[in-house]
Amino acid sequence: MKSCTYNNQVVRLSHCCFPPQFVLCENINRFIDFQGRYQNITPFQLDFPPNYLKLLEAFRKTDAASRSVDDAILISTGDTKADELTGYSKFNLPKLYNAILFFARDGVAKTKLNKLLFYADFRHFKEYTVSITGVQYVHLPYGPVPDNYEMYYASLLSRNSLQIIEEIYPDGYISELLKACKTPDIDVFDSSEIRILASVREYFKDYTAGQIKERSHNEEGYKNTNDRQIISYKYASQLSY
């Protein structure tokens, strides 16, 4: 196994997060248009999903060169209402980041990590009618994932809180794990949230990324939504776990 360099980690994740004409620079503070036409592009000229348009507009509103990706995330989510799509919680970036670090303590595949976050938020809502992080989850081909999840991972990578570990198998297949580089701050969570996080980690500890993906595909919230549609927390009452 080997870890990737910081620059490679950020660039690789940013290519997954955004269309190819854009890439995040090394400090993830601004977008660079390879064609030099950034200022002349409007969101409606680009075939971006709506969540990417919000982030692009958020970056445009940050006029200081020192702005971080977290600024853009908070700007883009600032007007998000606490409703059934957020689990009646306001988006809480510190809780999300520390939940990621909690699940990535020993290294975890990105696909599995996305599902662990989904099950934690929906399980907490099932028991307490409120989510942990206030994150919206979107229906994608590999199952439910936090909306804009690549941005969150890129931000943690940029501050060396998270790293990518590569596992190279004899047949040449390369698997990537996300591994926490720091201890999560458990104090940001309530006691019920800590209990649910620990319960989810224990329950799914022996699941592979493929197995938890298949299980998530059978959840009512996933089956009753379309590609790129936000999954309502109302389906938490039917959660299989």
Contacts in CASP RR format, 6 or more apart in sequence:
PFRMAT RR
TARGET T0000
AUTHOR 0000-0000-0000
METHOD contacts of the structure
MODEL  1
MKSCTYNNQVVRLSHCCFPPQFVLCENINRFIDFQGRYQNITPFQLDFPP
NYLKLLEAFRKTDAASRSVDDAILISTGDTKADELTGYSKFNLPKLYNAI
LFFARDGVAKTKLNKLLFYADFRHFKEYTVSITGVQYVHLPYGPVPDNYE
MYYASLLSRNSLQIIEEIYPDGYISELLKACKTPDIDVFDSSEIRILASV
REYFKDYTAGQIKERSHNEEGYKNTNDRQIISYKYASQLSY
1 165 0 8 1.000
1 166 0 8 1.000
1 167 0 8 1.000
1 168 0 8 1.000
2 165 0 8 1.000
2 166 0 8 1.000
3 163 0 8 1.000
3 164 0 8 1.000
3 165 0 8 1.000
3 166 0 8 1.000
3 179 0 8 1.000
4 12 0 8 1.000
4 163 0 8 1.000
4 164 0 8 1.000
4 166 0 8 1.000
6 157 0 8 1.000
6 158 0 8 1.000
6 160 0 8 1.000
7 26 0 8 1.000
9 157 0 8 1.000
9 163 0 8 1.000
9 164 0 8 1.000
10 24 0 8 1.000
10 26 0 8 1.000
10 28 0 8 1.000
10 154 0 8 1.000
10 157 0 8 1.000
10 158 0 8 1.000
11 23 0 8 1.000
11 24 0 8 1.000
12 164 0 8 1.000
13 150 0 8 1.000
13 153 0 8 1.000
13 154 0 8 1.000
13 157 0 8 1.000
14 22 0 8 1.000
14 23 0 8 1.000
14 24 0 8 1.000
14 28 0 8 1.000
14 150 0 8 1.000
14 154 0 8 1.000
15 23 0 8 1.000
16 150 0 8 1.000
17 24 0 8 1.000
17 52 0 8 1.000
17 148 0 8 1.000
17 150 0 8 1.000
17 151 0 8 1.000
17 154 0 8 1.000
18 24 0 8 1.000
18 31 0 8 1.000
18 52 0 8 1.000
19 46 0 8 1.000
19 47 0 8 1.000
19 48 0 8 1.000
19 52 0 8 1.000
21 33 0 8 1.000
21 34 0 8 1.000
21 35 0 8 1.000
21 46 0 8 1.000
22 31 0 8 1.000
22 32 0 8 1.000
22 33 0 8 1.000
22 34 0 8 1.000
23 31 0 8 1.000
23 32 0 8 1.000
23 34 0 8 1.000
24 31 0 8 1.000
24 69 0 8 1.000
24 154 0 8 1.000
25 31 0 8 1.000
25 32 0 8 1.000
27 68 0 8 1.000
27 158 0 8 1.000
28 68 0 8 1.000
28 69 0 8 1.000
28 154 0 8 1.000
28 155 0 8 1.000
28 158 0 8 1.000
29 65 0 8 1.000
29 66 0 8 1.000
29 67 0 8 1.000
29 68 0 8 1.000
29 69 0 8 1.000
30 59 0 8 1.000
30 62 0 8 1.000
30 65 0 8 1.000
30 67 0 8 1.000
31 38 0 8 1.000
31 56 0 8 1.000
31 59 0 8 1.000
32 38 0 8 1.000
33 41 0 8 1.000
43 53 0 8 1.000
43 56 0 8 1.000
43 57 0 8 1.000
46 53 0 8 1.000
46 56 0 8 1.000
48 56 0 8 1.000
49 228 0 8 1.000
51 138 0 8 1.000
51 147 0 8 1.000
51 148 0 8 1.000
54 76 0 8 1.000
55 72 0 8 1.000
55 73 0 8 1.000
55 76 0 8 1.000
55 148 0 8 1.000
55 151 0 8 1.000
57 76 0 8 1.000
58 71 0 8 1.000
58 72 0 8 1.000
58 73 0 8 1.000
58 75 0 8 1.000
58 76 0 8 1.000
59 67 0 8 1.000
59 72 0 8 1.000
61 75 0 8 1.000
62 71 0 8 1.000
62 72 0 8 1.000
62 75 0 8 1.000
68 155 0 8 1.000
69 151 0 8 1.000
69 154 0 8 1.000
69 155 0 8 1.000
69 158 0 8 1.000
70 93 0 8 1.000
70 155 0 8 1.000
72 151 0 8 1.000
73 93 0 8 1.000
73 148 0 8 1.000
73 151 0 8 1.000
73 152 0 8 1.000
73 155 0 8 1.000
74 93 0 8 1.000
76 148 0 8 1.000
77 91 0 8 1.000
78 91 0 8 1.000
80 86 0 8 1.000
80 90 0 8 1.000
80 91 0 8 1.000
80 136 0 8 1.000
82 88 0 8 1.000
82 89 0 8 1.000
82 90 0 8 1.000
82 134 0 8 1.000
84 232 0 8 1.000
84 233 0 8 1.000
84 234 0 8 1.000
85 136 0 8 1.000
85 230 0 8 1.000
85 231 0 8 1.000
85 232 0 8 1.000
85 233 0 8 1.000
86 131 0 8 1.000
86 134 0 8 1.000
86 135 0 8 1.000
86 136 0 8 1.000
86 233 0 8 1.000
87 121 0 8 1.000
87 125 0 8 1.000
87 130 0 8 1.000
87 131 0 8 1.000
87 134 0 8 1.000
87 233 0 8 1.000
88 125 0 8 1.000
88 129 0 8 1.000
88 130 0 8 1.000
88 131 0 8 1.000
88 233 0 8 1.000
89 130 0 8 1.000
89 131 0 8 1.000
89 132 0 8 1.000
89 133 0 8 1.000
89 134 0 8 1.000
90 134 0 8 1.000
91 133 0 8 1.000
91 134 0 8 1.000
91 135 0 8 1.000
92 132 0 8 1.000
92 133 0 8 1.000
92 134 0 8 1.000
92 188 0 8 1.000
94 185 0 8 1.000
94 188 0 8 1.000
95 132 0 8 1.000
95 133 0 8 1.000
95 134 0 8 1.000
95 188 0 8 1.000
95 189 0 8 1.000
95 193 0 8 1.000
96 117 0 8 1.000
96 133 0 8 1.000
96 134 0 8 1.000
96 135 0 8 1.000
96 146 0 8 1.000
96 152 0 8 1.000
97 152 0 8 1.000
97 155 0 8 1.000
97 156 0 8 1.000
97 161 0 8 1.000
98 184 0 8 1.000
98 185 0 8 1.000
98 186 0 8 1.000
98 188 0 8 1.000
98 189 0 8 1.000
99 117 0 8 1.000
99 120 0 8 1.000
99 132 0 8 1.000
99 133 0 8 1.000
99 184 0 8 1.000
99 197 0 8 1.000
100 113 0 8 1.000
100 117 0 8 1.000
100 152 0 8 1.000
100 153 0 8 1.000
100 156 0 8 1.000
100 162 0 8 1.000
100 178 0 8 1.000
100 180 0 8 1.000
101 156 0 8 1.000
101 161 0 8 1.000
101 162 0 8 1.000
101 180 0 8 1.000
101 182 0 8 1.000
101 183 0 8 1.000
101 184 0 8 1.000
102 180 0 8 1.000
102 184 0 8 1.000
102 186 0 8 1.000
102 197 0 8 1.000
102 201 0 8 1.000
103 113 0 8 1.000
103 116 0 8 1.000
103 117 0 8 1.000
103 120 0 8 1.000
103 197 0 8 1.000
103 200 0 8 1.000
103 201 0 8 1.000
104 113 0 8 1.000
104 162 0 8 1.000
104 178 0 8 1.000
104 179 0 8 1.000
104 180 0 8 1.000
105 179 0 8 1.000
105 180 0 8 1.000
105 184 0 8 1.000
106 179 0 8 1.000
107 165 0 8 1.000
107 177 0 8 1.000
107 178 0 8 1.000
107 179 0 8 1.000
107 180 0 8 1.000
108 116 0 8 1.000
108 177 0 8 1.000
108 178 0 8 1.000
108 179 0 8 1.000
109 175 0 8 1.000
109 176 0 8 1.000
109 177 0 8 1.000
109 178 0 8 1.000
109 208 0 8 1.000
109 209 0 8 1.000
110 153 0 8 1.000
110 176 0 8 1.000
110 178 0 8 1.000
111 142 0 8 1.000
111 209 0 8 1.000
111 210 0 8 1.000
111 212 0 8 1.000
111 213 0 8 1.000
112 204 0 8 1.000
112 207 0 8 1.000
112 208 0 8 1.000
112 209 0 8 1.000
112 210 0 8 1.000
112 212 0 8 1.000
112 213 0 8 1.000
113 178 0 8 1.000
114 142 0 8 1.000
114 143 0 8 1.000
114 144 0 8 1.000
114 145 0 8 1.000
114 146 0 8 1.000
114 149 0 8 1.000
115 143 0 8 1.000
115 144 0 8 1.000
115 145 0 8 1.000
115 204 0 8 1.000
115 212 0 8 1.000
115 213 0 8 1.000
115 215 0 8 1.000
115 216 0 8 1.000
116 200 0 8 1.000
116 201 0 8 1.000
116 204 0 8 1.000
116 212 0 8 1.000
117 133 0 8 1.000
117 135 0 8 1.000
117 146 0 8 1.000
118 137 0 8 1.000
118 144 0 8 1.000
118 145 0 8 1.000
118 146 0 8 1.000
118 216 0 8 1.000
119 200 0 8 1.000
119 203 0 8 1.000
119 204 0 8 1.000
119 216 0 8 1.000
119 239 0 8 1.000
119 241 0 8 1.000
120 132 0 8 1.000
120 196 0 8 1.000
120 197 0 8 1.000
120 200 0 8 1.000
121 131 0 8 1.000
121 132 0 8 1.000
121 133 0 8 1.000
121 134 0 8 1.000
121 135 0 8 1.000
121 137 0 8 1.000
121 233 0 8 1.000
122 131 0 8 1.000
122 137 0 8 1.000
122 233 0 8 1.000
122 235 0 8 1.000
122 236 0 8 1.000
122 239 0 8 1.000
123 196 0 8 1.000
123 199 0 8 1.000
123 200 0 8 1.000
123 236 0 8 1.000
123 239 0 8 1.000
123 241 0 8 1.000
124 130 0 8 1.000
124 131 0 8 1.000
124 132 0 8 1.000
124 192 0 8 1.000
124 193 0 8 1.000
124 196 0 8 1.000
125 131 0 8 1.000
125 233 0 8 1.000
125 236 0 8 1.000
126 236 0 8 1.000
126 237 0 8 1.000
126 239 0 8 1.000
127 192 0 8 1.000
127 196 0 8 1.000
128 192 0 8 1.000
131 233 0 8 1.000
132 189 0 8 1.000
132 193 0 8 1.000
132 196 0 8 1.000
132 197 0 8 1.000
133 146 0 8 1.000
135 146 0 8 1.000
135 147 0 8 1.000
136 146 0 8 1.000
136 147 0 8 1.000
136 230 0 8 1.000
136 231 0 8 1.000
137 144 0 8 1.000
137 145 0 8 1.000
137 146 0 8 1.000
137 147 0 8 1.000
137 230 0 8 1.000
137 231 0 8 1.000
138 144 0 8 1.000
138 145 0 8 1.000
138 146 0 8 1.000
138 147 0 8 1.000
138 228 0 8 1.000
138 229 0 8 1.000
138 230 0 8 1.000
138 231 0 8 1.000
139 222 0 8 1.000
139 225 0 8 1.000
139 226 0 8 1.000
139 227 0 8 1.000
139 228 0 8 1.000
139 229 0 8 1.000
139 230 0 8 1.000
139 231 0 8 1.000
140 227 0 8 1.000
140 228 0 8 1.000
141 227 0 8 1.000
142 213 0 8 1.000
143 213 0 8 1.000
143 216 0 8 1.000
143 217 0 8 1.000
143 222 0 8 1.000
144 216 0 8 1.000
144 219 0 8 1.000
144 221 0 8 1.000
144 222 0 8 1.000
144 231 0 8 1.000
146 152 0 8 1.000
147 230 0 8 1.000
153 162 0 8 1.000
153 178 0 8 1.000
156 162 0 8 1.000
157 163 0 8 1.000
157 164 0 8 1.000
160 181 0 8 1.000
161 180 0 8 1.000
161 181 0 8 1.000
161 182 0 8 1.000
162 178 0 8 1.000
162 179 0 8 1.000
162 180 0 8 1.000
162 181 0 8 1.000
163 178 0 8 1.000
163 179 0 8 1.000
163 181 0 8 1.000
164 176 0 8 1.000
164 177 0 8 1.000
164 178 0 8 1.000
164 179 0 8 1.000
165 176 0 8 1.000
165 177 0 8 1.000
165 178 0 8 1.000
165 179 0 8 1.000
166 174 0 8 1.000
166 175 0 8 1.000
166 176 0 8 1.000
166 177 0 8 1.000
167 174 0 8 1.000
167 175 0 8 1.000
167 176 0 8 1.000
167 177 0 8 1.000
168 174 0 8 1.000
169 175 0 8 1.000
186 194 0 8 1.000
189 197 0 8 1.000
200 241 0 8 1.000
203 241 0 8 1.000
204 212 0 8 1.000
207 215 0 8 1.000
215 240 0 8 1.000
216 222 0 8 1.000
217 223 0 8 1.000
218 240 0 8 1.000
219 235 0 8 1.000
219 238 0 8 1.000
219 239 0 8 1.000
219 240 0 8 1.000
220 235 0 8 1.000
220 238 0 8 1.000
220 239 0 8 1.000
221 231 0 8 1.000
221 232 0 8 1.000
221 235 0 8 1.000
221 238 0 8 1.000
222 231 0 8 1.000
224 235 0 8 1.000
225 231 0 8 1.000
END
